[in-house]
Amino acid sequence: MDFIIPPHIVGIVGWEEVEDRCAGMKTVDVDKLKSITEYRNCDSDTKVVKLFWNVLARLSEEDKTAYLKFVWGR
């Protein structure tokens, strides 16, 4: 029988850690997103890009997560 999560792991870590590893962290690191973002036809100094990061940084964690679910189809 195949398991998504090996049974021996469930006894080692809590369900919260398993959830984080499977579904991703519950917080959004905007600086991490900035560092891995690739731009086309603009750059990080473009006004609209700066406005975007400013707005994203000010969102609640719940709204950031909802935004990422929308754009990534998670």
Buried (B, 14 or more C-beta within 10 A) or exposed (E): EEEEEEEEEEEEEEEEEBEBEEEBEEEBEBEEBEEEEEEEEEEEEEEEBEEEBEEBEEBEEEEBBEBBEEEEEE
